[in-house]
Amino acid sequence: METLHTYAVNTASAAWTRAFWPSVVLAVAIALDQFTRGPSITGMILANLLG
């Protein structure tokens, strides 16, 4: 039973980590757009990921 509980906790932690860090990176990229004069950093990241 302890093994099942540990597996469930580790899986939930891994899922949270996979969702959290990309959100932080995207938020930082959007914030950096406010300070750049050239092409949009967020636009370049999204074009690279989706294109």
LOTI-168549 format. One record per atom (N, C-alpha, C): residue number from 1; x, y, z; atom name; residue in one letter. Coordinates in Angstrom, 3 decimals. Example, Ala and Ser with C-alpha at 12.3 -4.5 7.8 and 13.67 -1.06 7.14 Angstrom:
BEGIN
seq,x,y,z,atom,type
1,13.190,-5.690,7.800,N,A
1,12.300,-4.500,7.800,CA,A
1,13.200,-3.300,7.800,C,A
2,12.850,-2.250,7.080,N,S
2,13.670,-1.060,7.140,CA,S
2,12.900,0.030,7.870,C,S
END
This chain:
BEGIN
seq,x,y,z,atom,type
1,0.823,-1.191,0.000,N,M
1,0.000,0.000,0.000,CA,M
1,0.875,1.265,0.000,C,M
2,1.957,1.205,0.732,N,E
2,2.869,2.359,0.782,CA,E
2,3.483,2.627,-0.594,C,E
3,3.778,1.567,-1.332,N,T
3,4.354,1.726,-2.665,CA,T
3,3.364,2.434,-3.587,C,T
4,2.100,2.069,-3.514,N,L
4,1.069,2.693,-4.344,CA,L
4,0.936,4.176,-4.000,C,L
5,0.950,4.479,-2.711,N,H
5,0.851,5.882,-2.289,CA,H
5,2.064,6.679,-2.784,C,H
6,3.245,6.131,-2.662,N,T
6,4.465,6.810,-3.114,CA,T
6,4.427,7.039,-4.615,C,T
7,3.979,6.032,-5.372,N,Y
7,3.883,6.162,-6.823,CA,Y
7,2.896,7.268,-7.192,C,Y
8,1.758,7.323,-6.511,N,A
8,0.746,8.338,-6.810,CA,A
8,1.272,9.737,-6.498,C,A
9,1.984,9.884,-5.404,N,V
9,2.535,11.185,-5.033,CA,V
9,3.598,11.604,-6.040,C,V
10,4.476,10.680,-6.437,N,N
10,5.526,11.002,-7.406,CA,N
10,4.931,11.365,-8.765,C,N
11,3.897,10.664,-9.177,N,T
11,3.252,10.942,-10.457,CA,T
11,2.592,12.314,-10.445,C,T
12,1.919,12.636,-9.343,N,A
12,1.277,13.948,-9.232,CA,A
12,2.324,15.057,-9.231,C,A
13,3.422,14.833,-8.546,N,S
13,4.493,15.828,-8.500,CA,S
13,5.101,16.033,-9.882,C,S
14,5.320,14.971,-10.610,N,A
14,5.885,15.073,-11.954,CA,A
14,4.926,15.802,-12.893,C,A
15,3.643,15.526,-12.777,N,A
15,2.657,16.195,-13.632,CA,A
15,2.602,17.685,-13.312,C,A
16,2.672,18.024,-12.048,N,W
16,2.655,19.427,-11.646,CA,W
16,3.888,20.143,-12.183,C,W
17,5.029,19.496,-12.083,N,T
17,6.276,20.091,-12.572,CA,T
17,6.228,20.299,-14.083,C,T
18,5.698,19.315,-14.825,N,R
18,5.597,19.450,-16.280,CA,R
18,4.664,20.586,-16.674,C,R
19,3.674,20.883,-15.863,N,A
19,2.744,21.969,-16.177,CA,A
19,3.270,23.322,-15.699,C,A
20,4.011,23.335,-14.600,N,F
20,4.425,24.587,-13.982,CA,F
20,5.552,25.286,-14.727,C,F
21,6.629,24.590,-15.023,N,W
21,7.805,25.248,-15.603,CA,W
21,7.567,25.848,-16.983,C,W
22,6.846,25.201,-17.887,N,P
22,6.562,25.884,-19.160,CA,P
22,5.743,27.163,-18.965,C,P
23,4.865,27.160,-17.970,N,S
23,4.090,28.367,-17.679,CA,S
23,4.991,29.497,-17.206,C,S
24,5.970,29.168,-16.383,N,V
24,6.914,30.178,-15.900,CA,V
24,7.738,30.726,-17.063,C,V
25,8.214,29.847,-17.926,N,V
25,9.022,30.283,-19.069,CA,V
25,8.208,31.193,-19.981,C,V
26,6.979,30.826,-20.247,N,L
26,6.131,31.653,-21.102,CA,L
26,5.847,33.002,-20.454,C,L
27,5.609,33.026,-19.156,N,A
27,5.359,34.290,-18.453,CA,A
27,6.580,35.201,-18.518,C,A
28,7.766,34.637,-18.370,N,V
28,8.996,35.435,-18.463,CA,V
28,9.176,35.971,-19.877,C,V
29,8.904,35.148,-20.874,N,A
29,9.035,35.598,-22.260,CA,A
29,8.061,36.727,-22.565,C,A
30,6.863,36.630,-22.052,N,I
30,5.875,37.694,-22.272,CA,I
30,6.319,38.968,-21.570,C,I
31,6.867,38.835,-20.366,N,A
31,7.354,40.012,-19.644,CA,A
31,8.518,40.659,-20.383,C,A
32,9.383,39.864,-20.988,N,L
32,10.518,40.411,-21.726,CA,L
32,10.081,41.167,-22.972,C,L
33,8.931,40.825,-23.515,N,D
33,8.422,41.547,-24.691,CA,D
33,8.232,43.029,-24.405,C,D
34,7.985,43.366,-23.162,N,Q
34,7.763,44.753,-22.803,CA,Q
34,9.055,45.574,-22.868,C,Q
35,10.199,44.903,-22.856,N,F
35,11.481,45.592,-22.789,CA,F
35,12.307,45.497,-24.071,C,F
36,11.757,44.892,-25.111,N,T
36,12.521,44.749,-26.347,CA,T
36,12.018,45.733,-27.390,C,T
37,12.921,46.138,-28.267,N,R
37,12.551,47.058,-29.334,CA,R
37,12.442,46.331,-30.673,C,R
38,13.001,45.139,-30.750,N,G
38,13.004,44.393,-31.998,CA,G
38,11.793,43.490,-32.122,C,G
39,11.997,42.356,-32.750,N,P
39,10.886,41.415,-32.928,CA,P
39,10.405,40.866,-31.587,C,P
40,9.174,40.466,-31.561,N,S
40,8.555,39.942,-30.353,CA,S
40,9.193,38.605,-29.956,C,S
41,9.706,38.547,-28.730,N,I
41,10.311,37.303,-28.238,CA,I
41,9.251,36.218,-28.140,C,I
42,8.085,36.574,-27.612,N,T
42,7.011,35.592,-27.479,CA,T
42,6.576,35.090,-28.848,C,T
43,6.485,35.982,-29.807,N,G
43,6.113,35.575,-31.166,CA,G
43,7.125,34.616,-31.756,C,G
44,8.409,34.881,-31.529,N,M
44,9.438,33.981,-32.050,CA,M
44,9.374,32.606,-31.381,C,M
45,9.145,32.581,-30.070,N,I
45,9.036,31.298,-29.345,CA,I
45,7.835,30.515,-29.840,C,I
46,6.696,31.179,-29.957,N,L
46,5.488,30.482,-30.420,CA,L
46,5.634,30.015,-31.863,C,L
47,6.263,30.819,-32.713,N,A
47,6.470,30.402,-34.097,CA,A
47,7.394,29.191,-34.163,C,A
48,8.399,29.156,-33.284,N,N
48,9.311,28.014,-33.248,CA,N
48,8.616,26.765,-32.742,C,N
49,7.777,26.906,-31.723,N,L
49,7.090,25.737,-31.147,CA,L
49,5.978,25.226,-32.060,C,L
50,5.252,26.128,-32.685,N,L
50,4.078,25.730,-33.463,CA,L
50,4.352,25.599,-34.959,C,L
51,5.466,26.151,-35.406,N,G
51,5.709,26.175,-36.840,CA,G
51,6.611,25.142,-37.251,C,G
END
